[in-house]
Amino acid sequence: MDAATEAGVKVVVIKQLAPETSSVFAKGSHGAELHPEIARRNRDHYIEKNLPSAFTGTDLEEWLRANSIDTITVIGYMTHNCDLSTVIHAVHMGFEVEFLSDATGSLPYANSAGYASGEEIHRVVTIVLQSRFAAVLKTAEWIDCLKTGVVPQHDTPYASNQRALARSAA
């Protein structure tokens, strides 16, 4: 957030809220509060949302377009839920997307489809995002791009698949 502000990049803070009876992000609970490090920093826009995508039911798209912003950088929690939903939604609306893989994370899941650790979920989602939906990079790389003006690039599903096939054949 500090590097973005220093580079003149607008910062939007988005807070997930759920009904007061919810087990997570319950409105009015400690779990729904912004992390103190986020809360203390300057921001250009603030949104409260109730669904995974930061665009659904909010003014985010309108605000971005009113500020002539065509690229968003997604960070925050959770990679496989809110981040994934927001990234795909943004791409469908014509935005370019950057995703900072070390500024987010995932939880482990076990359900009728199987089990995956938080690390596995995070790793696989970032690979999928890089293959089409977002330029995936670390925060330090992103800050370097801000300083140098280099535009991070995402890959293509075909190229990602071809490299995977070549790796398997080796």
Contact map, one row per residue, 1 for C-alpha under 8 A:
11111000001000000000000000000000000000001000000000000000000000000000000000000000000000000000000000000000000000000000000000000000000000000000000000000000000000000000000000
11111100000000000000000000000000000000001000000000000000000000000000000000000000000000000000000000000000000000000000000000000000000000000000000000000000000000000000000000
11111110000000000000000000000000000000000000000000000000000000000000000000000000000000000000000000000000000000000000000000000000000000000000001000000000000000000000000000
11111111111000000000000000000000000000000000000000000000000000000000000000000000000000000000000000000000000000000000000000000000000000000000001001000000000000000000000000
11111111111000000000000000000000000000000000000000000000000000000000000000000000000000000000000000000000000000000000000000000000000000000000000000000000000000000000000000
01111111100000000000000000000000000000000000000000000000000000000000000000000000000000000000000000000000000000000000000000000000000000000000000000000000000000000000000000
00111111100000000000000000000000000000000000000000000000000000000000000000000000000000000000000000000000000000000000000000000000000000000000000001100000000000000000000000
00011111110000000000000000000000000000000000000000000000000000000000000000000000000000000000000000000000000000000000000000000000000000000000000000000000000000000000000000
00011111111000000000000000000000000000000000000000000000000000000000000000000000000000000000000000000000000000000000000000000000000000000000000000000000000000000000000000
00011001111100000000000000000000000000000011000000000000000000000000000000000000000000000000000000000000000000000000000000000000000000000000000000000000000000000000000000
10011000111110000000000000000000000000000111100000000000000000000000000000000000000000000000000000000000000000000000000000000000000000000000000000000000000000000000000000
00000000011111000000000000000000000000000011111000000000000000000000000000000000000000000000000000000000000000000000000000000000000000000000000000000000000000000000000000
00000000001111100000000000000000000001000010111000000000000000000000000000000000000000000000000000000000000000000000000000000000000000000000000000000000000000000000000000
00000000000111110000000000000000000000000000011110000100000000000000000000000000000000000000000000000000000000000000000000000000000000000000000000000000000000000000000000
00000000000011111000000000000001110000000000011110000000000000000000000000000000000000000000000000000000000000000000000000000000000000000000000000000000000000000000000000
00000000000001111100000010000001000000000000000111110000000000000000000000000000000000000000000000000000000000000000000000000000000000000000000000000000000000000000000000
00000000000000111110000011100001000000000000000111000000000000000000000000000000000000000000000000000000000000000000000000000000000000000000000000000000000000000000000000
00000000000000011111110111100000000000000000000001000000000000000000000000000000000000000000000000000000000000000000000000000000000000000000000000000000000000000000000000
00000000000000001111110011100000000000000000000000000000000000000000000000000000000000000000000000000000000000000000000000000000000000000000000000000000000000000000000000
00000000000000000111110001111000000000000000000000000000000000000000000000000000000000000000000000000000000000000000000000000000000000000000000000000000000000000000000000
00000000000000000111111001000000000000000000000000000000000000000000000000000000000000000000000000000000000000000000000000000000000000000000000000000000000000000000000000
00000000000000000111111111000000000000000000000000000000000000000000000000000000000000000000000000000000000000000000000000000000000000000000000000000000000000000000000000
00000000000000000000111111000000000000000000000000000000000000000000000000000000000000000000000000000000000000000000000000000000000000000000000000000000000000000000000000
00000000000000000100011111000011000000000000000000000000000000000000000000000000000000000000000000000000000000000000000000000000000000000000000000000000000000000000000000
00000000000000011110011111101011100000000000000000000000000000000000000000000000000000000000000000000000000000000000000000000000000000000000000000000000000000000000000000
00000000000000001111111111111011000000000000000000000000000000000000000000000000000000000000000000000000000000000000000000000000000000000000000000000000000000000000000000
00000000000000001111000011111001000000000000000000000000000000000000000000000000000000000000000000000000000000000000000000000000000000000000000000000000000000000000000000
00000000000000000001000001111101100000000000000000000000000000000000000000000000000000000000000000000000000000000000000000000000000000000000000000000000000000000000000000
00000000000000000001000011111111100000000000000000000000000000000000000000000000000000000000000000000000000000000000000000000000000000000000000000000000000000000000000000
00000000000000000000000000011111100000000000000000000000000000000000000000000000000000000000000000000000000000000000000000000000000000000000000000000000000000000000000000
00000000000000000000000111001111100000000000000000000000000000000000000000000000000000000000000000000000000000000000000000000000000000000000000000000000000000000000000000
00000000000000111000000111111111110000000000000000000000000000000000000000000000000000000000000000000000000000000000000000000000000000000000000000000000000000000000000000
00000000000000100000000010011111111000000000000000000000000000000000000000000000000000000000000000000000000000000000000000000000000000000000000000000000000000000000000000
00000000000000100000000000000001111101100000000000000000000000000000000000000000000000000000000000000000000000000000000000000000000000000000000000000000000000000000000000
00000000000000000000000000000000111111100000000000000000000000000000000000000000000000000000000000000000000000000000000000000000000000000000000000000000000000000000000000
00000000000000000000000000000000011111110000000000000000000000000000000000000000000000000000000000000000000000000000000000000000000000000000000000000000000000000000000000
00000000000000000000000000000000001111111000000000000000000000000000000000000000000000000000000000000000000000000000000000000000000000000000000000000000000000000000000000
00000000000010000000000000000000011111111000000000000000000000000000000000000000000000000000000000000000000000000000000000000000000000000000000000000000000000000000000000
00000000000000000000000000000000011111111000000000000000000000000000000000000000000000000000000000000000000000000000000000000000000000000000000000000000000000000000000000
00000000000000000000000000000000000111111100000000000000000000000000000000000000000000000000000000000000000000000000000000000000000000000000000000000000000000000000000000
11000000000000000000000000000000000011111110000000000000000000000000000000000000000000000000000000000000000000000000000000000000000000000000000000000000000000000000000000
00000000001000000000000000000000000000011111000000000000000000000000000000000000000000000000000000000000000000000000000000000000000000000000000000000000000000000000000000
00000000011110000000000000000000000000001111110000000000000000000000000000000000000000000000000000000000000000000000000000000000000000000000000000000000000000000000000000
00000000011100000000000000000000000000000111110000000000000000000000000000000000000000000000000000000000000000000000000000000000000000000000000000000000000000000000000000
00000000001110000000000000000000000000000011111000000000000000000000000000000000000000000000000000000000000000000000000000000000000000000000000000000000000000000000000000
00000000000111100000000000000000000000000011111100000000000000000000000000000000000000000000000000000000000000000000000000000000000000000000000000000000000000000000000000
00000000000111100000000000000000000000000000111110000000011100000000000000000000000000000000000000000000000000000000000000000000000000000000000000000000000000000000000000
00000000000001111000000000000000000000000000011111000000010000000000000000000000000000000000000000000000000000000000000000000000000000000000000000000000000000000000000000
00000000000001111000000000000000000000000000001111110101110000000000000000000000000000000000000000000000000000000000000000000000000000000000000000000000000000000000000000
00000000000000011100000000000000000000000000000111110000100000000000000000000000000000000000000000000000000000000000000000000000000000000000000000000000000000000000000000
00000000000000010000000000000000000000000000000011111101100000000000000000000000010000000000000000000000000000000000000000000000000000000000000000000000000000000000000000
00000000000000010000000000000000000000000000000011111101000000000000000000000000111011000000000000000000000000000000000000000000000000000000000000000000000000000000000000
00000000000000000000000000000000000000000000000000111111000000000000000000000000011111101000000000000000000000000000000000000000000000000000000000000000000000000000000000
00000000000001000000000000000000000000000000000010111111010100000000000000000000010011000000000000000000000000000000000000000000000000000000000000000000000000000000000000
00000000000000000000000000000000000000000000000000001111111110000000000000000000000001001100000000000000000000000000000000000000000000000000000000000000000000000000000000
00000000000000000000000000000000000000000000000010111111110000000000000000000000000000000000000000000000000000000000000000000000000000000000000000000000000000000000000000
00000000000000000000000000000000000000000000000011100011111000000000000000000000000000000000000000000000000000000000000000000000000000000000000000000000000000000000000000
00000000000000000000000000000000000000000000001110000111111110000000000000000000000000000000000000000000000000000000000000000000000000000000000000000000000000000000000000
00000000000000000000000000000000000000000000001000000010111111100000000000000000000000000000000000000000000000000000000000000000000000000000000000000000000000000000000000
00000000000000000000000000000000000000000000001000000110011111110000000000000000000000000000000000000000000000000000000000000000000000000000000000000000000000000000000000
00000000000000000000000000000000000000000000000000000010011111111000000000000000000000000000000000000000000000000000000000000000000000000000000000000000000000000000000000
00000000000000000000000000000000000000000000000000000000001111111100000000000000000000000000000000000000000000000000000000000000000000000000000000000000000000000000000000
00000000000000000000000000000000000000000000000000000000001111111110000000000000000000000000000000000000000000000000000000000000000000000000000000000000000000000000000000
00000000000000000000000000000000000000000000000000000000000111111111110000000000000000000000000000000000000000000000000000000000000000000000000000000000000000000000000000
00000000000000000000000000000000000000000000000000000000000011111111110000000000000000000000000000000000000000000000000000000000000000000000000000000000000000000000000000
00000000000000000000000000000000000000000000000000000000000001111111100000000000000000000000000000000000000000000000000000000000000000000000000000000000000000000000000000
00000000000000000000000000000000000000000000000000000000000000111111100000000000000000000000000000000000000000000000000000000000000000000000000000000000000000000000000000
00000000000000000000000000000000000000000000000000000000000000011111110000000000000000000000000000000000000000000000000000000000000000000000000000000000000000000000000000
00000000000000000000000000000000000000000000000000000000000000011111111100000000000000000000000000000000000000000000000000000000000000000000000000000000000000000000000000
00000000000000000000000000000000000000000000000000000000000000011001111100000000000000000000011100000000000000000000000000000000000000000000000000000000000000000000000000
00000000000000000000000000000000000000000000000000000000000000000000111110000000000000000000001111000000000000000000000000000000000000000000000000000000000000000000000000
00000000000000000000000000000000000000000000000000000000000000000000111111000000000000000000001111000000000000000000000000000000000000000000000000000000000000000000000000
00000000000000000000000000000000000000000000000000000000000000000000001111100000000000000000000011110000000000000000000000000000000000000000000000000000000000000000000000
00000000000000000000000000000000000000000000000000000000000000000000000111110000001001100000000011110000000000000000000000000000000000000000000000000000000000000000000000
00000000000000000000000000000000000000000000000000000000000000000000000011111000001000000000000000111011000000000000000000000000000000000000000000000000000000000000000000
00000000000000000000000000000000000000000000000000000000000000000000000001111110001000000000000000000011100000000000000000000000000000000000000000000000000000000000000000
00000000000000000000000000000000000000000000000000000000000000000000000000111110111000000000000000000001110000000000000000000000000000000000000000000000000000000000000000
00000000000000000000000000000000000000000000000000000000000000000000000000011111111000000000000000000001111000000000000000000000000000000000000000000000000000000000000000
00000000000000000000000000000000000000000000000000000000000000000000000000011111111100000000000000000001110000000000000001001100000000000000000000000000000000000000000000
00000000000000000000000000000000000000000000000000000000000000000000000000000111111110000000000000000000010000000000000011001000000000000000000000000000000000000000000000
00000000000000000000000000000000000000000000000000010000000000000000000000001111111110000000000000000000000000000000000000000000000000000000000000000000000000000000000000
00000000000000000000000000000000000000000000000000111100000000000000000000001111111111000000000000000000000000000000000000000000000000000000000000000000000000000000000000
00000000000000000000000000000000000000000000000000011000000000000000000001111111111111100000000000000000000000000000000000000000000000000000000000000000000000000000000000
00000000000000000000000000000000000000000000000000001000000000000000000000000011111111110000000000000000000000000000000000001000100000000000000000000000000000000000000000
00000000000000000000000000000000000000000000000000011100000000000000000000000001111111111000000000000000000000000000000000000000000000000000000000000000000000000000000000
00000000000000000000000000000000000000000000000000011110000000000000000001000000011111111100000000000000000000000000000000000000000000000000000000000000000000000000000000
00000000000000000000000000000000000000000000000000001000000000000000000001000000001111111110000010000000000000000000000000000000000011000000000000000000000000000000000000
00000000000000000000000000000000000000000000000000000000000000000000000000000000000111111111000000000000000000000000000000000000000010000000000000000000000000000000000000
00000000000000000000000000000000000000000000000000001010000000000000000000000000000011111111100000000000000000000000000000000000000000000000000000000000000000000000000000
00000000000000000000000000000000000000000000000000000010000000000000000000000000000001111111111110000000000000000000000000000000000000000000000000000000000000000000000000
00000000000000000000000000000000000000000000000000000000000000000000000000000000000000111111111110000000000000000000000000000000000010000000000000000000000000000000000000
00000000000000000000000000000000000000000000000000000000000000000000000000000000000000011111111000000000000000000000000000000000000000000000000000000000000000000000000000
00000000000000000000000000000000000000000000000000000000000000000000000000000000000000001111111000000000000000000000000000000000000000000000000000000000000000000000000000
00000000000000000000000000000000000000000000000000000000000000000000010000000000000000000111111100000000000000000000000000000000000000000000000000000000000000000000000000
00000000000000000000000000000000000000000000000000000000000000000000011100000000000000000111111110000000000000000000000000000000000000000000000000000000000000000000000000
00000000000000000000000000000000000000000000000000000000000000000000011100000000000000000110011111000000000000000000000000000000000001000000000000000000000000000000000000
00000000000000000000000000000000000000000000000000000000000000000000001111000000000000100110001111100000000000000000000000000000000011100000000000000000000000000000000000
00000000000000000000000000000000000000000000000000000000000000000000001111000000000000000000000111110000000000000000000000000000000001111000000000000001000000000000000000
00000000000000000000000000000000000000000000000000000000000000000000000011100000000000000000000011111000000000000000000000000000000001111000000000000000000000000000000000
00000000000000000000000000000000000000000000000000000000000000000000000011100000000000000000000001111111000000000000000000000000000000011110010000000000000000000000000000
00000000000000000000000000000000000000000000000000000000000000000000000000100000000000000000000000111111100000000000000000000100000000011110000000000000000000000000000000
00000000000000000000000000000000000000000000000000000000000000000000000000000000000000000000000000011111100000000000000000000000000000001110000000000000000000000000000000
00000000000000000000000000000000000000000000000000000000000000000000000000110000000000000000000000011111100000000000000000000000000000000110000000000000000000000000000000
00000000000000000000000000000000000000000000000000000000000000000000000000111110000000000000000000011111110000000000000000000000000000000000000000000000000000000000000000
00000000000000000000000000000000000000000000000000000000000000000000000000011110000000000000000000001111111000000000011001000000000000000000000000000000000000000000000000
00000000000000000000000000000000000000000000000000000000000000000000000000001111000000000000000000000001111100000000011011000000000000000000000000000000000000000000000000
00000000000000000000000000000000000000000000000000000000000000000000000000000100000000000000000000000000111110000000111010000000000000000000000000000000000000000000000000
00000000000000000000000000000000000000000000000000000000000000000000000000000000000000000000000000000000011111000011111010000000000000000000000000000000000000000000000000
00000000000000000000000000000000000000000000000000000000000000000000000000000000000000000000000000000000001111100111110000000000000000000000000000000000000000000000000000
00000000000000000000000000000000000000000000000000000000000000000000000000000000000000000000000000000000000111111111000000000000000000000000000000000000000000000000000000
00000000000000000000000000000000000000000000000000000000000000000000000000000000000000000000000000000000000011111110000000000000000000000000000000000000000000000000000000
00000000000000000000000000000000000000000000000000000000000000000000000000000000000000000000000000000000000001111100000000000000000000000000000000000000000000000000000000
00000000000000000000000000000000000000000000000000000000000000000000000000000000000000000000000000000000000001111110000000000000000000000000000000000000000000000000000000
00000000000000000000000000000000000000000000000000000000000000000000000000000000000000000000000000000000000011111111000000000000000000000000000000000000000000000000000000
00000000000000000000000000000000000000000000000000000000000000000000000000000000000000000000000000000000000111101111100000000000000000000000000000000000000000000000000000
00000000000000000000000000000000000000000000000000000000000000000000000000000000000000000000000000000000000111000111110110000000000000000000000000000000000000000000000000
00000000000000000000000000000000000000000000000000000000000000000000000000000000000000000000000000000000001110000011111110000000000000000000000000000000000000000000000000
00000000000000000000000000000000000000000000000000000000000000000000000000000000000000000000000000000000111110000001111111000000000000000000000000000000000000000000000000
00000000000000000000000000000000000000000000000000000000000000000000000000000000000000000000000000000000111100000000111111100000000000000000000000000000000000000000000000
00000000000000000000000000000000000000000000000000000000000000000000000000000000000000000000000000000000000000000001111111110000000000000000000000000000000000000000000000
00000000000000000000000000000000000000000000000000000000000000000000000000000001000000000000000000000000011100000001111111111000000000000000000000000000000000000000000000
00000000000000000000000000000000000000000000000000000000000000000000000000000011000000000000000000000000110000000000011111111100000000000000000000000000000000000000000000
00000000000000000000000000000000000000000000000000000000000000000000000000000000000000000000000000000000000000000000001111111110000000000000000000000000000000000000000000
00000000000000000000000000000000000000000000000000000000000000000000000000000000000000000000000000000000000000000000000111111111000000000000000000000000000000000000000000
00000000000000000000000000000000000000000000000000000000000000000000000000000011000100000000000000000000000000000000000011111111100000000000000000000000000000000000000000
00000000000000000000000000000000000000000000000000000000000000000000000000000010000000000000000000001000000000000000000001111111110000010000000000000000000000000000000000
00000000000000000000000000000000000000000000000000000000000000000000000000000000000000000000000000000000000000000000000000111111111000000000000000000000000000000000000000
00000000000000000000000000000000000000000000000000000000000000000000000000000000000000000000000000000000000000000000000000011111111110000000000000000000000000000000000000
00000000000000000000000000000000000000000000000000000000000000000000000000000000000100000000000000000000000000000000000000001111111111110000000000000000000000000000000000
00000000000000000000000000000000000000000000000000000000000000000000000000000000000000000000000000000000000000000000000000000111111111110000000000000000011100000000000000
00000000000000000000000000000000000000000000000000000000000000000000000000000000000000000000000000000000000000000000000000000011111111000000000000000000011110110000000000
00000000000000000000000000000000000000000000000000000000000000000000000000000000000000000000000000000000000000000000000000000001111111000000000000000000011110000000000000
00000000000000000000000000000000000000000000000000000000000000000000000000000000000000110010000010000000000000000000000000000001111111100000000000000000010000000000000000
00000000000000000000000000000000000000000000000000000000000000000000000000000000000000100000000111100000000000000000000000000000111111110000000000000000110000000000000000
00000000000000000000000000000000000000000000000000000000000000000000000000000000000000000000000011100000000000000000000000000000110011111000000000000001111000000000000000
00000000000000000000000000000000000000000000000000000000000000000000000000000000000000000000000001111000000000000000000000000100110001111100000000000000010000000000000000
00000000000000000000000000000000000000000000000000000000000000000000000000000000000000000000000001111100000000000000000000000000000000111110110000000000000000000000000000
00000000000000000000000000000000000000000000000000000000000000000000000000000000000000000000000000011110000000000000000000000000000000011111110000000000000000000000000000
00000000000000000000000000000000000000000000000000000000000000000000000000000000000000000000000000011110000000000000000000000000000000001111111000000000000000000000000000
00000000000000000000000000000000000000000000000000000000000000000000000000000000000000000000000000000000000000000000000000000000000000000111111100000000000000000000000000
00000000000000000000000000000000000000000000000000000000000000000000000000000000000000000000000000000000000000000000000000000000000000001111111110000000000000000000000000
00000000000000000000000000000000000000000000000000000000000000000000000000000000000000000000000000010000000000000000000000000000000000001111111111000001000000000000000000
00110000000000000000000000000000000000000000000000000000000000000000000000000000000000000000000000000000000000000000000000000000000000000011111111100000000000000000000000
00000000000000000000000000000000000000000000000000000000000000000000000000000000000000000000000000000000000000000000000000000000000000000001111111110000000000000000000000
00000000000000000000000000000000000000000000000000000000000000000000000000000000000000000000000000000000000000000000000000000000000000000000111111111111000000000000000000
00010010000000000000000000000000000000000000000000000000000000000000000000000000000000000000000000000000000000000000000000000000000000000000011111111100000000000000000000
00000010000000000000000000000000000000000000000000000000000000000000000000000000000000000000000000000000000000000000000000000000000000000000001111111000000000000000000000
00000000000000000000000000000000000000000000000000000000000000000000000000000000000000000000000000000000000000000000000000000000000000000000000111111100000000000000000000
00000000000000000000000000000000000000000000000000000000000000000000000000000000000000000000000000000000000000000000000000000000000000000000000011111110000000000000000000
00000000000000000000000000000000000000000000000000000000000000000000000000000000000000000000000000000000000000000000000000000000000000000000000011011111000000000000000000
00000000000000000000000000000000000000000000000000000000000000000000000000000000000000000000000000000000000000000000000000000000000000000000000010001111100000000000000000
00000000000000000000000000000000000000000000000000000000000000000000000000000000000000000000000001000000000000000000000000000000000000100000010010000111110000000000000000
00000000000000000000000000000000000000000000000000000000000000000000000000000000000000000000000000000000000000000000000000000000000001100000000000000011111000000000000000
00000000000000000000000000000000000000000000000000000000000000000000000000000000000000000000000000000000000000000000000000000000011111110000000000000001111100000000000000
00000000000000000000000000000000000000000000000000000000000000000000000000000000000000000000000000000000000000000000000000000000011100100000000000000000111110110000000000
00000000000000000000000000000000000000000000000000000000000000000000000000000000000000000000000000000000000000000000000000000000011100000000000000000000011111110000000000
00000000000000000000000000000000000000000000000000000000000000000000000000000000000000000000000000000000000000000000000000000000001100000000000000000000001111111000000000
00000000000000000000000000000000000000000000000000000000000000000000000000000000000000000000000000000000000000000000000000000000000000000000000000000000000111111100000000
00000000000000000000000000000000000000000000000000000000000000000000000000000000000000000000000000000000000000000000000000000000001000000000000000000000001111111110000000
00000000000000000000000000000000000000000000000000000000000000000000000000000000000000000000000000000000000000000000000000000000001000000000000000000000001111111111000000
00000000000000000000000000000000000000000000000000000000000000000000000000000000000000000000000000000000000000000000000000000000000000000000000000000000000011111111100000
00000000000000000000000000000000000000000000000000000000000000000000000000000000000000000000000000000000000000000000000000000000000000000000000000000000000001111111110000
00000000000000000000000000000000000000000000000000000000000000000000000000000000000000000000000000000000000000000000000000000000000000000000000000000000000000111111111000
00000000000000000000000000000000000000000000000000000000000000000000000000000000000000000000000000000000000000000000000000000000000000000000000000000000000000011111111100
00000000000000000000000000000000000000000000000000000000000000000000000000000000000000000000000000000000000000000000000000000000000000000000000000000000000000001111111110
00000000000000000000000000000000000000000000000000000000000000000000000000000000000000000000000000000000000000000000000000000000000000000000000000000000000000000111111111
00000000000000000000000000000000000000000000000000000000000000000000000000000000000000000000000000000000000000000000000000000000000000000000000000000000000000000011111111
00000000000000000000000000000000000000000000000000000000000000000000000000000000000000000000000000000000000000000000000000000000000000000000000000000000000000000001111111
00000000000000000000000000000000000000000000000000000000000000000000000000000000000000000000000000000000000000000000000000000000000000000000000000000000000000000000111111
00000000000000000000000000000000000000000000000000000000000000000000000000000000000000000000000000000000000000000000000000000000000000000000000000000000000000000000011111
